[in-house]
């Protein structure tokens, strides 16, 4: 009888330890799963930001090419333009402040012209976008001269 009582006592302690081990194991598993999920989400967010920043830079380069083409076509008339303009996907310049995204419904492209003197003009093309981390910009600046 004494052997049976000792055996029951050992089984009770053993099953309690097993339950504790299972709970600790599940806790560790949950922590690992949360860490992996967090790393994957962070990686995806970074990937989206990189893609958007690259697209913003491409839109800024395209805008600068349009400005360069305007300078070549308009000649001296180009150098009287100043202030802020919006440039949408049709590449037309609309005077004023851009109030909402005008490219792909996500990016905003604006161009600011500043007269620097006779036959000299600075053009700043800015493409901005907003994501979960805030607002981001890609800026290009060129100084144009009346070279013709």
Phi and psi in radians as a Rosetta constraint file:
Dihedral C 1 N 2 CA 2 C 2 CIRCULARHARMONIC -1.099 0.35
Dihedral N 2 CA 2 C 2 N 3 CIRCULARHARMONIC -0.665 0.35
Dihedral C 2 N 3 CA 3 C 3 CIRCULARHARMONIC -1.111 0.35
Dihedral N 3 CA 3 C 3 N 4 CIRCULARHARMONIC -0.699 0.35
Dihedral C 3 N 4 CA 4 C 4 CIRCULARHARMONIC -1.136 0.35
Dihedral N 4 CA 4 C 4 N 5 CIRCULARHARMONIC -0.716 0.35
Dihedral C 4 N 5 CA 5 C 5 CIRCULARHARMONIC -1.179 0.35
Dihedral N 5 CA 5 C 5 N 6 CIRCULARHARMONIC -0.677 0.35
Dihedral C 5 N 6 CA 6 C 6 CIRCULARHARMONIC -1.146 0.35
Dihedral N 6 CA 6 C 6 N 7 CIRCULARHARMONIC -0.708 0.35
Dihedral C 6 N 7 CA 7 C 7 CIRCULARHARMONIC -1.122 0.35
Dihedral N 7 CA 7 C 7 N 8 CIRCULARHARMONIC -0.771 0.35
Dihedral C 7 N 8 CA 8 C 8 CIRCULARHARMONIC -1.080 0.35
Dihedral N 8 CA 8 C 8 N 9 CIRCULARHARMONIC -0.691 0.35
Dihedral C 8 N 9 CA 9 C 9 CIRCULARHARMONIC -1.126 0.35
Dihedral N 9 CA 9 C 9 N 10 CIRCULARHARMONIC -0.739 0.35
Dihedral C 9 N 10 CA 10 C 10 CIRCULARHARMONIC -1.155 0.35
Dihedral N 10 CA 10 C 10 N 11 CIRCULARHARMONIC -0.695 0.35
Dihedral C 10 N 11 CA 11 C 11 CIRCULARHARMONIC -1.151 0.35
Dihedral N 11 CA 11 C 11 N 12 CIRCULARHARMONIC -0.698 0.35
Dihedral C 11 N 12 CA 12 C 12 CIRCULARHARMONIC -1.094 0.35
Dihedral N 12 CA 12 C 12 N 13 CIRCULARHARMONIC -0.813 0.35
Dihedral C 12 N 13 CA 13 C 13 CIRCULARHARMONIC -1.131 0.35
Dihedral N 13 CA 13 C 13 N 14 CIRCULARHARMONIC -0.725 0.35
Dihedral C 13 N 14 CA 14 C 14 CIRCULARHARMONIC -1.128 0.35
Dihedral N 14 CA 14 C 14 N 15 CIRCULARHARMONIC -0.741 0.35
Dihedral C 14 N 15 CA 15 C 15 CIRCULARHARMONIC -1.225 0.35
Dihedral N 15 CA 15 C 15 N 16 CIRCULARHARMONIC -0.563 0.35
Dihedral C 15 N 16 CA 16 C 16 CIRCULARHARMONIC -1.159 0.35
Dihedral N 16 CA 16 C 16 N 17 CIRCULARHARMONIC -0.713 0.35
Dihedral C 16 N 17 CA 17 C 17 CIRCULARHARMONIC -1.166 0.35
Dihedral N 17 CA 17 C 17 N 18 CIRCULARHARMONIC -0.677 0.35
Dihedral C 17 N 18 CA 18 C 18 CIRCULARHARMONIC -1.113 0.35
Dihedral N 18 CA 18 C 18 N 19 CIRCULARHARMONIC -0.742 0.35
Dihedral C 18 N 19 CA 19 C 19 CIRCULARHARMONIC -1.097 0.35
Dihedral N 19 CA 19 C 19 N 20 CIRCULARHARMONIC -0.740 0.35
Dihedral C 19 N 20 CA 20 C 20 CIRCULARHARMONIC -1.100 0.35
Dihedral N 20 CA 20 C 20 N 21 CIRCULARHARMONIC -0.726 0.35
Dihedral C 20 N 21 CA 21 C 21 CIRCULARHARMONIC -1.106 0.35
Dihedral N 21 CA 21 C 21 N 22 CIRCULARHARMONIC -0.696 0.35
Dihedral C 21 N 22 CA 22 C 22 CIRCULARHARMONIC -1.120 0.35
Dihedral N 22 CA 22 C 22 N 23 CIRCULARHARMONIC -0.761 0.35
Dihedral C 22 N 23 CA 23 C 23 CIRCULARHARMONIC -1.128 0.35
Dihedral N 23 CA 23 C 23 N 24 CIRCULARHARMONIC -0.783 0.35
Dihedral C 23 N 24 CA 24 C 24 CIRCULARHARMONIC -1.105 0.35
Dihedral N 24 CA 24 C 24 N 25 CIRCULARHARMONIC -0.750 0.35
Dihedral C 24 N 25 CA 25 C 25 CIRCULARHARMONIC -1.063 0.35
Dihedral N 25 CA 25 C 25 N 26 CIRCULARHARMONIC -0.760 0.35
Dihedral C 25 N 26 CA 26 C 26 CIRCULARHARMONIC -1.099 0.35
Dihedral N 26 CA 26 C 26 N 27 CIRCULARHARMONIC -0.714 0.35
Dihedral C 26 N 27 CA 27 C 27 CIRCULARHARMONIC -1.061 0.35
Dihedral N 27 CA 27 C 27 N 28 CIRCULARHARMONIC -0.788 0.35
Dihedral C 27 N 28 CA 28 C 28 CIRCULARHARMONIC -1.099 0.35
Dihedral N 28 CA 28 C 28 N 29 CIRCULARHARMONIC -0.734 0.35
Dihedral C 28 N 29 CA 29 C 29 CIRCULARHARMONIC -1.066 0.35
Dihedral N 29 CA 29 C 29 N 30 CIRCULARHARMONIC -0.731 0.35
Dihedral C 29 N 30 CA 30 C 30 CIRCULARHARMONIC -1.123 0.35
Dihedral N 30 CA 30 C 30 N 31 CIRCULARHARMONIC -0.751 0.35
Dihedral C 30 N 31 CA 31 C 31 CIRCULARHARMONIC -1.067 0.35
Dihedral N 31 CA 31 C 31 N 32 CIRCULARHARMONIC -0.759 0.35
Dihedral C 31 N 32 CA 32 C 32 CIRCULARHARMONIC -1.116 0.35
Dihedral N 32 CA 32 C 32 N 33 CIRCULARHARMONIC -0.750 0.35
Dihedral C 32 N 33 CA 33 C 33 CIRCULARHARMONIC -1.100 0.35
Dihedral N 33 CA 33 C 33 N 34 CIRCULARHARMONIC -0.732 0.35
Dihedral C 33 N 34 CA 34 C 34 CIRCULARHARMONIC -1.122 0.35
Dihedral N 34 CA 34 C 34 N 35 CIRCULARHARMONIC -0.712 0.35
Dihedral C 34 N 35 CA 35 C 35 CIRCULARHARMONIC -1.118 0.35
Dihedral N 35 CA 35 C 35 N 36 CIRCULARHARMONIC -0.755 0.35
Dihedral C 35 N 36 CA 36 C 36 CIRCULARHARMONIC -1.126 0.35
Dihedral N 36 CA 36 C 36 N 37 CIRCULARHARMONIC -0.782 0.35
Dihedral C 36 N 37 CA 37 C 37 CIRCULARHARMONIC -1.063 0.35
Dihedral N 37 CA 37 C 37 N 38 CIRCULARHARMONIC -0.748 0.35
Dihedral C 37 N 38 CA 38 C 38 CIRCULARHARMONIC -1.095 0.35
Dihedral N 38 CA 38 C 38 N 39 CIRCULARHARMONIC -0.743 0.35
Dihedral C 38 N 39 CA 39 C 39 CIRCULARHARMONIC -1.125 0.35
Dihedral N 39 CA 39 C 39 N 40 CIRCULARHARMONIC -0.717 0.35
Dihedral C 39 N 40 CA 40 C 40 CIRCULARHARMONIC -1.147 0.35
Dihedral N 40 CA 40 C 40 N 41 CIRCULARHARMONIC -0.792 0.35
Dihedral C 40 N 41 CA 41 C 41 CIRCULARHARMONIC -1.107 0.35
Dihedral N 41 CA 41 C 41 N 42 CIRCULARHARMONIC -0.703 0.35
Dihedral C 41 N 42 CA 42 C 42 CIRCULARHARMONIC -1.102 0.35
Dihedral N 42 CA 42 C 42 N 43 CIRCULARHARMONIC -0.722 0.35
Dihedral C 42 N 43 CA 43 C 43 CIRCULARHARMONIC -1.115 0.35
Dihedral N 43 CA 43 C 43 N 44 CIRCULARHARMONIC -0.744 0.35
Dihedral C 43 N 44 CA 44 C 44 CIRCULARHARMONIC -1.150 0.35
Dihedral N 44 CA 44 C 44 N 45 CIRCULARHARMONIC -0.701 0.35
Dihedral C 44 N 45 CA 45 C 45 CIRCULARHARMONIC -1.098 0.35
Dihedral N 45 CA 45 C 45 N 46 CIRCULARHARMONIC -0.755 0.35
Dihedral C 45 N 46 CA 46 C 46 CIRCULARHARMONIC -1.110 0.35
Dihedral N 46 CA 46 C 46 N 47 CIRCULARHARMONIC -0.651 0.35
Dihedral C 46 N 47 CA 47 C 47 CIRCULARHARMONIC -1.144 0.35
Dihedral N 47 CA 47 C 47 N 48 CIRCULARHARMONIC -0.764 0.35
Dihedral C 47 N 48 CA 48 C 48 CIRCULARHARMONIC -1.088 0.35
Dihedral N 48 CA 48 C 48 N 49 CIRCULARHARMONIC -0.735 0.35
Dihedral C 48 N 49 CA 49 C 49 CIRCULARHARMONIC -1.075 0.35
Dihedral N 49 CA 49 C 49 N 50 CIRCULARHARMONIC -0.793 0.35
Dihedral C 49 N 50 CA 50 C 50 CIRCULARHARMONIC -1.060 0.35
Dihedral N 50 CA 50 C 50 N 51 CIRCULARHARMONIC -0.734 0.35
Dihedral C 50 N 51 CA 51 C 51 CIRCULARHARMONIC -1.113 0.35
Dihedral N 51 CA 51 C 51 N 52 CIRCULARHARMONIC -0.786 0.35
Dihedral C 51 N 52 CA 52 C 52 CIRCULARHARMONIC -1.169 0.35
Dihedral N 52 CA 52 C 52 N 53 CIRCULARHARMONIC -0.688 0.35
Dihedral C 52 N 53 CA 53 C 53 CIRCULARHARMONIC -1.141 0.35
Dihedral N 53 CA 53 C 53 N 54 CIRCULARHARMONIC -0.703 0.35
Dihedral C 53 N 54 CA 54 C 54 CIRCULARHARMONIC -1.110 0.35
Dihedral N 54 CA 54 C 54 N 55 CIRCULARHARMONIC -0.764 0.35
Dihedral C 54 N 55 CA 55 C 55 CIRCULARHARMONIC -1.115 0.35
Dihedral N 55 CA 55 C 55 N 56 CIRCULARHARMONIC -0.697 0.35
Dihedral C 55 N 56 CA 56 C 56 CIRCULARHARMONIC -1.081 0.35
Dihedral N 56 CA 56 C 56 N 57 CIRCULARHARMONIC -0.722 0.35
Dihedral C 56 N 57 CA 57 C 57 CIRCULARHARMONIC -1.138 0.35
Dihedral N 57 CA 57 C 57 N 58 CIRCULARHARMONIC -0.697 0.35
Dihedral C 57 N 58 CA 58 C 58 CIRCULARHARMONIC -1.110 0.35
Dihedral N 58 CA 58 C 58 N 59 CIRCULARHARMONIC -0.728 0.35
Dihedral C 58 N 59 CA 59 C 59 CIRCULARHARMONIC -1.125 0.35
Dihedral N 59 CA 59 C 59 N 60 CIRCULARHARMONIC -0.657 0.35
Dihedral C 59 N 60 CA 60 C 60 CIRCULARHARMONIC -1.143 0.35
Dihedral N 60 CA 60 C 60 N 61 CIRCULARHARMONIC -0.744 0.35
Dihedral C 60 N 61 CA 61 C 61 CIRCULARHARMONIC -1.092 0.35
Dihedral N 61 CA 61 C 61 N 62 CIRCULARHARMONIC -0.734 0.35
Dihedral C 61 N 62 CA 62 C 62 CIRCULARHARMONIC -1.079 0.35
Dihedral N 62 CA 62 C 62 N 63 CIRCULARHARMONIC -0.755 0.35
Dihedral C 62 N 63 CA 63 C 63 CIRCULARHARMONIC -1.065 0.35
Dihedral N 63 CA 63 C 63 N 64 CIRCULARHARMONIC -0.707 0.35
Dihedral C 63 N 64 CA 64 C 64 CIRCULARHARMONIC -1.165 0.35
Dihedral N 64 CA 64 C 64 N 65 CIRCULARHARMONIC -0.637 0.35
Dihedral C 64 N 65 CA 65 C 65 CIRCULARHARMONIC -1.121 0.35
Dihedral N 65 CA 65 C 65 N 66 CIRCULARHARMONIC -0.673 0.35
Dihedral C 65 N 66 CA 66 C 66 CIRCULARHARMONIC -1.113 0.35
Dihedral N 66 CA 66 C 66 N 67 CIRCULARHARMONIC -0.753 0.35
Dihedral C 66 N 67 CA 67 C 67 CIRCULARHARMONIC -1.089 0.35
Dihedral N 67 CA 67 C 67 N 68 CIRCULARHARMONIC -0.755 0.35
Dihedral C 67 N 68 CA 68 C 68 CIRCULARHARMONIC -1.069 0.35
Dihedral N 68 CA 68 C 68 N 69 CIRCULARHARMONIC -0.716 0.35
Dihedral C 68 N 69 CA 69 C 69 CIRCULARHARMONIC -1.133 0.35
Dihedral N 69 CA 69 C 69 N 70 CIRCULARHARMONIC -0.695 0.35
Dihedral C 69 N 70 CA 70 C 70 CIRCULARHARMONIC -1.045 0.35
Dihedral N 70 CA 70 C 70 N 71 CIRCULARHARMONIC -0.784 0.35
Dihedral C 70 N 71 CA 71 C 71 CIRCULARHARMONIC -1.023 0.35
Dihedral N 71 CA 71 C 71 N 72 CIRCULARHARMONIC -0.753 0.35
Dihedral C 71 N 72 CA 72 C 72 CIRCULARHARMONIC -1.185 0.35
Dihedral N 72 CA 72 C 72 N 73 CIRCULARHARMONIC -0.621 0.35
Dihedral C 72 N 73 CA 73 C 73 CIRCULARHARMONIC -1.426 0.35
Dihedral N 73 CA 73 C 73 N 74 CIRCULARHARMONIC -0.686 0.35
Dihedral C 73 N 74 CA 74 C 74 CIRCULARHARMONIC -1.518 0.35
Dihedral N 74 CA 74 C 74 N 75 CIRCULARHARMONIC -0.338 0.35
Dihedral C 74 N 75 CA 75 C 75 CIRCULARHARMONIC 1.098 0.35
Dihedral N 75 CA 75 C 75 N 76 CIRCULARHARMONIC -2.310 0.35
Dihedral C 75 N 76 CA 76 C 76 CIRCULARHARMONIC -1.111 0.35
Dihedral N 76 CA 76 C 76 N 77 CIRCULARHARMONIC -0.483 0.35
Dihedral C 76 N 77 CA 77 C 77 CIRCULARHARMONIC -1.097 0.35
Dihedral N 77 CA 77 C 77 N 78 CIRCULARHARMONIC -0.451 0.35
Dihedral C 77 N 78 CA 78 C 78 CIRCULARHARMONIC -1.071 0.35
Dihedral N 78 CA 78 C 78 N 79 CIRCULARHARMONIC -0.579 0.35
Dihedral C 78 N 79 CA 79 C 79 CIRCULARHARMONIC -1.441 0.35
Dihedral N 79 CA 79 C 79 N 80 CIRCULARHARMONIC 0.136 0.35
Dihedral C 79 N 80 CA 80 C 80 CIRCULARHARMONIC -1.790 0.35
Dihedral N 80 CA 80 C 80 N 81 CIRCULARHARMONIC -0.009 0.35
Dihedral C 80 N 81 CA 81 C 81 CIRCULARHARMONIC -1.461 0.35
Dihedral N 81 CA 81 C 81 N 82 CIRCULARHARMONIC 2.324 0.35
Dihedral C 81 N 82 CA 82 C 82 CIRCULARHARMONIC -2.580 0.35
Dihedral N 82 CA 82 C 82 N 83 CIRCULARHARMONIC 2.812 0.35
Dihedral C 82 N 83 CA 83 C 83 CIRCULARHARMONIC 1.755 0.35
Dihedral N 83 CA 83 C 83 N 84 CIRCULARHARMONIC -2.943 0.35
Dihedral C 83 N 84 CA 84 C 84 CIRCULARHARMONIC -1.767 0.35
Dihedral N 84 CA 84 C 84 N 85 CIRCULARHARMONIC 2.429 0.35
Dihedral C 84 N 85 CA 85 C 85 CIRCULARHARMONIC -2.357 0.35
Dihedral N 85 CA 85 C 85 N 86 CIRCULARHARMONIC 2.591 0.35
Dihedral C 85 N 86 CA 86 C 86 CIRCULARHARMONIC -1.724 0.35
Dihedral N 86 CA 86 C 86 N 87 CIRCULARHARMONIC 2.504 0.35
Dihedral C 86 N 87 CA 87 C 87 CIRCULARHARMONIC -2.278 0.35
Dihedral N 87 CA 87 C 87 N 88 CIRCULARHARMONIC 1.967 0.35
Dihedral C 87 N 88 CA 88 C 88 CIRCULARHARMONIC -1.601 0.35
Dihedral N 88 CA 88 C 88 N 89 CIRCULARHARMONIC -2.865 0.35
Dihedral C 88 N 89 CA 89 C 89 CIRCULARHARMONIC -1.211 0.35
Dihedral N 89 CA 89 C 89 N 90 CIRCULARHARMONIC -0.258 0.35
Dihedral C 89 N 90 CA 90 C 90 CIRCULARHARMONIC -1.498 0.35
Dihedral N 90 CA 90 C 90 N 91 CIRCULARHARMONIC -0.052 0.35
Dihedral C 90 N 91 CA 91 C 91 CIRCULARHARMONIC 1.142 0.35
Dihedral N 91 CA 91 C 91 N 92 CIRCULARHARMONIC 0.377 0.35
Dihedral C 91 N 92 CA 92 C 92 CIRCULARHARMONIC -1.569 0.35
Dihedral N 92 CA 92 C 92 N 93 CIRCULARHARMONIC 2.547 0.35
Dihedral C 92 N 93 CA 93 C 93 CIRCULARHARMONIC -1.638 0.35
Dihedral N 93 CA 93 C 93 N 94 CIRCULARHARMONIC 2.185 0.35
Dihedral C 93 N 94 CA 94 C 94 CIRCULARHARMONIC -2.070 0.35
Dihedral N 94 CA 94 C 94 N 95 CIRCULARHARMONIC 2.072 0.35
Dihedral C 94 N 95 CA 95 C 95 CIRCULARHARMONIC -1.062 0.35
Dihedral N 95 CA 95 C 95 N 96 CIRCULARHARMONIC 2.513 0.35
Dihedral C 95 N 96 CA 96 C 96 CIRCULARHARMONIC 2.095 0.35
Dihedral N 96 CA 96 C 96 N 97 CIRCULARHARMONIC -3.073 0.35
Dihedral C 96 N 97 CA 97 C 97 CIRCULARHARMONIC -1.573 0.35
Dihedral N 97 CA 97 C 97 N 98 CIRCULARHARMONIC 2.387 0.35
Dihedral C 97 N 98 CA 98 C 98 CIRCULARHARMONIC -1.352 0.35
Dihedral N 98 CA 98 C 98 N 99 CIRCULARHARMONIC 2.068 0.35
Dihedral C 98 N 99 CA 99 C 99 CIRCULARHARMONIC -1.640 0.35
Dihedral N 99 CA 99 C 99 N 100 CIRCULARHARMONIC -0.291 0.35
Dihedral C 99 N 100 CA 100 C 100 CIRCULARHARMONIC -2.629 0.35
Dihedral N 100 CA 100 C 100 N 101 CIRCULARHARMONIC 2.871 0.35
Dihedral C 100 N 101 CA 101 C 101 CIRCULARHARMONIC -0.960 0.35
Dihedral N 101 CA 101 C 101 N 102 CIRCULARHARMONIC 2.329 0.35
Dihedral C 101 N 102 CA 102 C 102 CIRCULARHARMONIC -2.097 0.35
Dihedral N 102 CA 102 C 102 N 103 CIRCULARHARMONIC 0.126 0.35
Dihedral C 102 N 103 CA 103 C 103 CIRCULARHARMONIC -2.312 0.35
Dihedral N 103 CA 103 C 103 N 104 CIRCULARHARMONIC 2.084 0.35
Dihedral C 103 N 104 CA 104 C 104 CIRCULARHARMONIC 1.004 0.35
Dihedral N 104 CA 104 C 104 N 105 CIRCULARHARMONIC 0.303 0.35
Dihedral C 104 N 105 CA 105 C 105 CIRCULARHARMONIC 1.178 0.35
Dihedral N 105 CA 105 C 105 N 106 CIRCULARHARMONIC 0.214 0.35
Dihedral C 105 N 106 CA 106 C 106 CIRCULARHARMONIC -2.353 0.35
Dihedral N 106 CA 106 C 106 N 107 CIRCULARHARMONIC -0.641 0.35
Dihedral C 106 N 107 CA 107 C 107 CIRCULARHARMONIC -1.784 0.35
Dihedral N 107 CA 107 C 107 N 108 CIRCULARHARMONIC 2.618 0.35
Dihedral C 107 N 108 CA 108 C 108 CIRCULARHARMONIC -2.129 0.35
Dihedral N 108 CA 108 C 108 N 109 CIRCULARHARMONIC 2.167 0.35
Dihedral C 108 N 109 CA 109 C 109 CIRCULARHARMONIC -1.988 0.35
Dihedral N 109 CA 109 C 109 N 110 CIRCULARHARMONIC 2.179 0.35
Dihedral C 109 N 110 CA 110 C 110 CIRCULARHARMONIC -2.277 0.35
Dihedral N 110 CA 110 C 110 N 111 CIRCULARHARMONIC 2.699 0.35
Dihedral C 110 N 111 CA 111 C 111 CIRCULARHARMONIC -2.263 0.35
Dihedral N 111 CA 111 C 111 N 112 CIRCULARHARMONIC 2.279 0.35
Dihedral C 111 N 112 CA 112 C 112 CIRCULARHARMONIC -1.988 0.35
Dihedral N 112 CA 112 C 112 N 113 CIRCULARHARMONIC 2.136 0.35
Dihedral C 112 N 113 CA 113 C 113 CIRCULARHARMONIC -1.776 0.35
Dihedral N 113 CA 113 C 113 N 114 CIRCULARHARMONIC 2.435 0.35
Dihedral C 113 N 114 CA 114 C 114 CIRCULARHARMONIC -2.375 0.35
Dihedral N 114 CA 114 C 114 N 115 CIRCULARHARMONIC 2.205 0.35
Dihedral C 114 N 115 CA 115 C 115 CIRCULARHARMONIC -1.349 0.35
Dihedral N 115 CA 115 C 115 N 116 CIRCULARHARMONIC 2.203 0.35
Dihedral C 115 N 116 CA 116 C 116 CIRCULARHARMONIC -1.786 0.35
Dihedral N 116 CA 116 C 116 N 117 CIRCULARHARMONIC -0.199 0.35
Dihedral C 116 N 117 CA 117 C 117 CIRCULARHARMONIC 2.665 0.35
Dihedral N 117 CA 117 C 117 N 118 CIRCULARHARMONIC -3.035 0.35
Dihedral C 117 N 118 CA 118 C 118 CIRCULARHARMONIC -1.064 0.35
Dihedral N 118 CA 118 C 118 N 119 CIRCULARHARMONIC 2.066 0.35
Dihedral C 118 N 119 CA 119 C 119 CIRCULARHARMONIC 1.242 0.35
Dihedral N 119 CA 119 C 119 N 120 CIRCULARHARMONIC 0.364 0.35
Dihedral C 119 N 120 CA 120 C 120 CIRCULARHARMONIC -2.351 0.35
Dihedral N 120 CA 120 C 120 N 121 CIRCULARHARMONIC 2.292 0.35
Dihedral C 120 N 121 CA 121 C 121 CIRCULARHARMONIC -2.480 0.35
Dihedral N 121 CA 121 C 121 N 122 CIRCULARHARMONIC 2.372 0.35
Dihedral C 121 N 122 CA 122 C 122 CIRCULARHARMONIC -1.793 0.35
Dihedral N 122 CA 122 C 122 N 123 CIRCULARHARMONIC 2.298 0.35
Dihedral C 122 N 123 CA 123 C 123 CIRCULARHARMONIC -2.061 0.35
Dihedral N 123 CA 123 C 123 N 124 CIRCULARHARMONIC 2.218 0.35
Dihedral C 123 N 124 CA 124 C 124 CIRCULARHARMONIC -2.023 0.35
Dihedral N 124 CA 124 C 124 N 125 CIRCULARHARMONIC 2.021 0.35
Dihedral C 124 N 125 CA 125 C 125 CIRCULARHARMONIC -1.749 0.35
Dihedral N 125 CA 125 C 125 N 126 CIRCULARHARMONIC 2.186 0.35
Dihedral C 125 N 126 CA 126 C 126 CIRCULARHARMONIC -2.172 0.35
Dihedral N 126 CA 126 C 126 N 127 CIRCULARHARMONIC 2.201 0.35
Dihedral C 126 N 127 CA 127 C 127 CIRCULARHARMONIC -2.036 0.35
Dihedral N 127 CA 127 C 127 N 128 CIRCULARHARMONIC 2.166 0.35
Dihedral C 127 N 128 CA 128 C 128 CIRCULARHARMONIC -2.138 0.35
Dihedral N 128 CA 128 C 128 N 129 CIRCULARHARMONIC 2.759 0.35
Dihedral C 128 N 129 CA 129 C 129 CIRCULARHARMONIC -2.664 0.35
Dihedral N 129 CA 129 C 129 N 130 CIRCULARHARMONIC 2.736 0.35
Dihedral C 129 N 130 CA 130 C 130 CIRCULARHARMONIC -2.139 0.35
Dihedral N 130 CA 130 C 130 N 131 CIRCULARHARMONIC 2.287 0.35
Dihedral C 130 N 131 CA 131 C 131 CIRCULARHARMONIC -2.258 0.35
Dihedral N 131 CA 131 C 131 N 132 CIRCULARHARMONIC -2.879 0.35
Dihedral C 131 N 132 CA 132 C 132 CIRCULARHARMONIC -1.122 0.35
Dihedral N 132 CA 132 C 132 N 133 CIRCULARHARMONIC -0.335 0.35
Dihedral C 132 N 133 CA 133 C 133 CIRCULARHARMONIC -1.622 0.35
Dihedral N 133 CA 133 C 133 N 134 CIRCULARHARMONIC -0.101 0.35
Dihedral C 133 N 134 CA 134 C 134 CIRCULARHARMONIC 2.114 0.35
Dihedral N 134 CA 134 C 134 N 135 CIRCULARHARMONIC -2.825 0.35
Dihedral C 134 N 135 CA 135 C 135 CIRCULARHARMONIC -1.595 0.35
Dihedral N 135 CA 135 C 135 N 136 CIRCULARHARMONIC 2.458 0.35
Dihedral C 135 N 136 CA 136 C 136 CIRCULARHARMONIC -2.286 0.35
Dihedral N 136 CA 136 C 136 N 137 CIRCULARHARMONIC 2.677 0.35
Dihedral C 136 N 137 CA 137 C 137 CIRCULARHARMONIC -2.382 0.35
Dihedral N 137 CA 137 C 137 N 138 CIRCULARHARMONIC 2.642 0.35
Dihedral C 137 N 138 CA 138 C 138 CIRCULARHARMONIC -2.155 0.35
Dihedral N 138 CA 138 C 138 N 139 CIRCULARHARMONIC 2.125 0.35
Dihedral C 138 N 139 CA 139 C 139 CIRCULARHARMONIC -2.069 0.35
Dihedral N 139 CA 139 C 139 N 140 CIRCULARHARMONIC 2.404 0.35
Dihedral C 139 N 140 CA 140 C 140 CIRCULARHARMONIC -2.248 0.35
Dihedral N 140 CA 140 C 140 N 141 CIRCULARHARMONIC 2.395 0.35
Dihedral C 140 N 141 CA 141 C 141 CIRCULARHARMONIC -2.212 0.35
Dihedral N 141 CA 141 C 141 N 142 CIRCULARHARMONIC 2.317 0.35
Dihedral C 141 N 142 CA 142 C 142 CIRCULARHARMONIC -2.377 0.35
Dihedral N 142 CA 142 C 142 N 143 CIRCULARHARMONIC 2.561 0.35
Dihedral C 142 N 143 CA 143 C 143 CIRCULARHARMONIC -1.919 0.35
Dihedral N 143 CA 143 C 143 N 144 CIRCULARHARMONIC 2.159 0.35
Dihedral C 143 N 144 CA 144 C 144 CIRCULARHARMONIC -1.823 0.35
Dihedral N 144 CA 144 C 144 N 145 CIRCULARHARMONIC 2.511 0.35
Dihedral C 144 N 145 CA 145 C 145 CIRCULARHARMONIC -2.167 0.35
Dihedral N 145 CA 145 C 145 N 146 CIRCULARHARMONIC 2.779 0.35
Dihedral C 145 N 146 CA 146 C 146 CIRCULARHARMONIC -1.466 0.35
Dihedral N 146 CA 146 C 146 N 147 CIRCULARHARMONIC 1.468 0.35
Dihedral C 146 N 147 CA 147 C 147 CIRCULARHARMONIC -1.529 0.35
Dihedral N 147 CA 147 C 147 N 148 CIRCULARHARMONIC -0.144 0.35
